[in-house]
Amino acid sequence: MLIVKESGQAKVRDRYRSYVKHLAMALVLIAISFWIKGAYIFVKAELGQYLIARAWQQSLENTELSKPWFWADTWPLVRLRVPTQGVSLTVLAGDSGQALAFAPGHTSGSAQPGAKGVVIISGHRDTHFRFLQYLQVGDNIILQNWERQHTVYRVSGMQVVSEDALIEANNNTRSLVLVTCWPFDSFEPNSAQRFIVHAQAIDSY
């Protein structure tokens, strides 16, 4: 009876060890898949910025808009720089999900960079616009269009709003609004809130 009892316990131990082993392997594979997904998003964003920056330079040299790749339905519209953050990004025309995967995007219904009205630019919180969390009131944001006109905006405030909040057009001002998802450290793919940076034009050259 004693031998049979020990044999049964041994089988239970073997099954338990096998279960733990397979569970550990599954967790490792899940972790690797998340890492690969994150790395893919990052590499895609960085490679996109390289190709877009090259097209931007061609636009400056040829004084006409150039597409970053031949099948693209968008093009580099403006260069965005934030000296205090060491940020320099090329912004695409349009803010569709496809465009935002490669670069920040300008909302087509908003004012053109440097013109009167409200300029709206959106970007992902985990790639191009993750620096927004470090902006301070008083920081300068410089937009350069492909005609080499520069407009300097000064950050006047930040706020968190619902994703369906409307940003009203105002042709009596020259302002810039940067938009990304909130909170910054969330892993949820679809956020119901937006982090908004407001900036006012102070100079142009």
N, C-alpha and C positions, 0 to 999 in steps of 0.2 A: 504493500500500500504506500509506503514511504517513497519508493522509487517512482511509482506512477505519479505521485503528487509533485515531485521535483521535476519530472519530465513535462508536466503540464505548465508549471511555472516557467520553465525554460522556453516553452513555446510562446507564452504570453510576453516574456521579455524580448524574444526575437521579433515578434509582431510589433511591439512597442518601438523597438529600435528602428525597424524598417519604416514605421509610420513617421518617426521623427526625422529620419534621413530623407524621406521623400518630401516631407513638409519643408525641411531646410532647403532642399533643391528648388522647390517651387518658389519659396521666398526669394532666393537668389535670382532666379529667372525673372521674377516680377521686378526686382530692383534693377536688374540689367535692362529690362525693357523700358522702365521709366527713365533710366540714364540715357539710353539711346535716343528716346523721344526728345528729351531735353537737349541733348547734344545736336540732334538733327535741326531742331528749331533755331538753336543758336547759330549753327553753321550756315543754315539757310539765310538767316538775317544778315550775317557778316558777309557772305558771298554776294547776296543781293545788293548790299551797300557798295561793294567794290564795283560791280557792274553798273550800278546806277551812278556812282561817282564818275566813272569813265564816260558815261553818256552825258553827264552834266558838263564835264570839261569840254566835250565835243560841242555842246550847245553854246558854251561861251566862245569857243574859237570860231564857230561857223555862224554865230548869231541866229540860230534857228533851233527849234526843239528836236532833240534826238531821243529815240527809244533805247532803253537799256538792253533789250533783246528783240529780235525781229518780230516775234509774235505778241509782244507786249501791247496791251490796250491802254497803257499809261506812259508817262514820261516824267523826267525830272523837272520840277517846277520851280523850286527854290532851295537855297542852302540855308540851314539853320545852325547858328553857332551860339554857344553859351560859354563865354570865357571863364567864368568862375568855376565851371564844372569840367572844363576841358572837353566839351562836347562839340562835335561838328558832324552834322547829318544832312543828307540830301533827302528832300521831301518830294514825294510823288504826287501827281495830279490825281485826285479822287481818293476816297477812303473806304473802298470796298475791302472785304476780308482778304481777297487775293493780293491787293496792293499792300495792305498792312503787314502781310507776312514777310515782305521784303524791306519795307521802309515806312516811316511815318507818312501819312497821307493828308492832303489838303481837301477839306470839304468843298466840293464844287459849287454849292449854293452860297458859300460865304464870300466875303470880299477877297479880291486878289491881293497877294502880299504887297505891302507898301501903299495900297490905295485906301481911300476913305471907307470906313465901315469896320466890321468885325471879321478878322481872319481866324478861321478855325482849323487847327491841325490836330490829328489824332495819331496815337501810337500805342503799341503794346507795352504793358507794365513790366513784362519780364525780359524785354529786349531793348528796343531803341528808347523807350520813354521811362525806363526804370530810374533814370536820373532825376525825374520830376520830384521824387520824394525828398531830395536834398536841396532843392531850390529854396532861396530865401527872398523875402520881400526886399526890393532894391536891386536884385540881380538884373543884369542886362541880357536881353535875347536879341540877336541880330539876324535879320532875314535879308538874303541877297537874291534877287531874281536873275533870270538868265540875261537880262539887259544890263546887268552889273549895277543896278540900283540897290542901295543898302538902306534898310530901315531899322532903327534901334528902338526896341521896346523895353520898358522897365517893369519888372514884376510888381504888381500892386496888391496881390492877395491870392489865396487858395481857398477852395471849398470842396466839400464832398456832397454830391447830389444824386438823386435817383437817375437810373439809366434813361428814363423817358423824359427827363427835364429838358426844356427847350432853351436854346441860346438865341435870344432875340437879335435880329439885325438892327443896327443903328448906324445910319449913314452920317450922323453928326459927330462921329468920333473916329479915331484911328486906333484900333486896339487889336490885341492878339489873345486868343484862347487856346491853350493846350489841353488836350483831353486824353485820359487813360483810365483803365479799370482800377477799382479800389476794392479791398485793400491790397497793398503791394505784395505782402507775404502770403497771400492766399493761393492754394493750389486748385481752387474751383475754376473750371474753364469759362463758365458763364457767370459774370458778376452782375448784381443788380444795382451796383453803385458806380459812380464815376468820380475821379479826382480831377478837378479843374484848376488850371493856373490862369490867372488874369494878368495881362500886361498892357501898358499904355505906351503909345509911340511918343518918343521924346526927341528924336532927331532923324534925319535922313541925309544921305550924301551919295 
